[in-house]
Each structure stands twice: as structure tokens, then as C-alpha cells.
Amino acid sequence: MDRRKAWRAQEQDLVARWNAALARHNEVLAEIALAGGDSTSEALVLKADSARAEMDAVRRKVARLKVEFNSGKRY
């Protein structure tokens, strides 16, 4: 039962990380839209890239958890 609690906490952490990265990415895209697509500052582009990288990292972690689940190592 303790493993299930740990797994659930890990899954909740991933959901929180995903939501935070998605919100950050959407905020940056809104800032880029307000600034105009052509006059985008380098700082905004770096912020968007870092948010996208975080989303990709969470996506890879979810894929690993899915493999563990399908192979019977989880639950």
C-alpha cells in the first residue's frame, strides 16, 4: 500500500509540473502575441523554449511511467 501512495504522489507531482509548465508556456505565448510576432525579444523566446523543454521532460516521464504500468511494475 505504501508503494501505491508513493506512486500516486509521484503522479500528482507530474500533473502539477505539467500544469505549471503549460501555464507558463501559454503566458509567454500571450506576451509574444502582444509584442507582435516579428518583434519578439530574445528573452521571451528563451522563456518559451524553457517552458516547452519542461513540458517535453514531463511528457517523457509520463511515457516512462506508462511503460512501467503496462509491464506490470506499477499497481
C-alpha positions in Angstrom: 0.0 0.0 0.0 2.9 2.4 0.7 4.1 1.9 -2.9 0.7 2.9 -4.2 0.8 6.1 -2.1 4.2 6.9 -3.4 3.2 6.3 -6.9 0.1 8.4 -6.5 2.1 11.2 -5.0 4.5 10.9 -8.0 1.6 11.1 -10.4 0.2 14.1 -8.7 3.6 15.8 -8.8 3.7 15.2 -12.6 0.3 16.7 -13.1 1.3 19.8 -11.1 4.5 20.1 -13.1 2.6 19.8 -16.4 0.0 22.4 -15.4 2.7 24.8 -14.3 4.7 24.4 -17.5 1.6 24.7 -19.6 0.5 27.9 -17.8 4.0 29.3 -18.2 4.1 28.5 -21.9 0.7 30.0 -22.5 1.7 33.2 -20.7 4.8 33.5 -22.8 2.9 32.9 -26.0 0.4 35.6 -24.9 3.3 38.0 -24.2 4.7 37.2 -27.7 1.4 37.9 -29.3 1.1 41.2 -27.5 4.6 42.2 -28.5 3.9 41.3 -32.1 5.3 38.2 -33.7 8.1 39.9 -35.6 9.5 42.0 -32.7 9.9 39.1 -30.3 12.6 39.7 -27.8 15.3 37.0 -27.2 14.2 36.8 -23.5 10.7 35.8 -24.5 11.9 33.2 -26.9 14.2 31.7 -24.2 11.3 31.7 -21.7 9.1 29.9 -24.3 11.8 27.4 -25.0 12.4 26.6 -21.4 8.7 26.1 -20.8 8.5 23.8 -23.8 11.5 21.9 -22.6 9.8 21.3 -19.2 6.7 20.1 -21.0 8.8 17.7 -23.0 10.5 16.4 -19.9 7.2 15.8 -18.2 5.9 14.1 -21.3 9.0 11.7 -21.3 8.5 10.9 -17.6 4.8 10.1 -18.3 5.9 7.8 -21.1 8.3 6.0 -18.7 5.5 5.6 -16.2 3.2 4.3 -18.8 5.7 1.6 -19.8 6.1 0.7 -16.1 2.4 0.4 -15.8 1.9 -1.7 -18.9 4.7 -4.0 -18.0 3.1 -4.7 -14.6 5.7 -2.9 -12.4 3.1 -0.4 -11.2 -0.1 -1.2 -9.5 
